[in-house]
Amino acid sequence: GEGKGIVSHFGLQGRVNFEVGSYSKALGVQGGILAGSDDVRRHALNHSRSWLLSGSQPPAVAAAQKASIEVLMSEPEHVEKLWNNTNYFRENLQSLGFDTGASETPIIPVMCKESKKAQAMSRELRNEGVMVGAIVFPMVAANKARVRAQMSAGLSREDIDIVLSAFEKCGKKIGLI
């Protein structure tokens, strides 16, 4: 991945009518985006219930969104570090015996199957200072519960090793590995 989204990943630039994205995951700020033609924008503004009932972004949030895009475009080393961190983390989780599913993104699932195990894993990791969300039924199928780790370019190898140690400790305690 190059960190340019699914349209770029599949070489579909200029062949889709609109793109939807989240600022919160890739860019670390609040909000999301719908990019498309004026017709698409007008339709969304006039017919999207969630848009009709929400306010605009505060100016400080809009400025942070703009700045995050500028950094991403002018400093590609962040994307490279993100992928290095992602691959290191995923490979080490797998070598510990965790099932990381089929994800190819910096959002890495650790499959727990049962909702109770996912919730316990999230709680135990939080006690170790690691924040990961439990994704449980009905958000996913009953036997597909997981915790979801989100990698960052801001982490050092030492930071990631600390997180891996916590995953190993908690995974053994919960019975995932």
NORVEN-V11959 format. One record per residue. N is the residue number from 1. PHI is phi as a letter, one per 20 degrees, with the letter a starting at -180 (NA if undefined). Layout:
n=(N;N)
phi=(PHI;PHI)
This chain:
n=(1;2;3;4;5;6;7;8;9;10;11;12;13;14;15;16;17;18;19;20;21;22;23;24;25;26;27;28;29;30;31;32;33;34;35;36;37;38;39;40;41;42;43;44;45;46;47;48;49;50;51;52;53;54;55;56;57;58;59;60;61;62;63;64;65;66;67;68;69;70;71;72;73;74;75;76;77;78;79;80;81;82;83;84;85;86;87;88;89;90;91;92;93;94;95;96;97;98;99;100;101;102;103;104;105;106;107;108;109;110;111;112;113;114;115;116;117;118;119;120;121;122;123;124;125;126;127;128;129;130;131;132;133;134;135;136;137;138;139;140;141;142;143;144;145;146;147;148;149;150;151;152;153;154;155;156;157;158;159;160;161;162;163;164;165;166;167;168;169;170;171;172;173;174;175;176;177)
phi=(NA;d;m;d;n;f;f;f;g;e;m;d;g;m;d;c;e;b;c;c;b;d;f;f;e;f;d;m;c;f;o;b;b;c;d;a;f;g;f;f;f;f;f;f;f;e;c;e;g;f;f;f;d;c;e;f;f;f;g;f;f;f;f;f;f;f;f;f;f;f;f;g;f;e;c;f;f;f;f;f;f;g;f;f;f;g;f;f;f;f;f;f;g;f;f;f;o;e;e;d;m;d;f;d;c;f;e;d;e;d;f;d;m;e;g;f;f;f;f;f;f;f;f;f;f;f;f;e;n;d;e;c;e;e;d;c;g;e;f;c;g;g;d;c;f;b;d;c;e;d;f;c;f;e;e;e;f;f;g;f;f;f;f;f;f;f;g;f;g;f;f;f;f;e;n;e;c)
